C-alpha cells in the first residue's frame, strides 16, 4: 500500500459495515481500537459520510475477518 492518503474511490454500501460489525457483536469503539482508527471514522463510514483510506479499510477488514470485496458488498 502506498500513502495513508490513498482512498477507496467510493463509499461503503449503506449499512454494510454496521451489519458486519453487529454480526460480530462489536461496538464501534471496539472496531476502532482493534483497527487503530478513530471511532469517529467508524461512525462516518457507517453513515456513508466518509471514504475510507486503503489502510483503514484493510485494518477494518482484518478486525471483522472479511475480505475487501466482502466489505464493499461484492
Secondary structure, 3 states (H helix, E strand, C coil): CCCCCCECCCCCCCCHHHHHHHHCCCCHHHHHHHHCCCHHHHHHHHHCCCCCEHHHHHHHHHHHCCCHHHHHCC
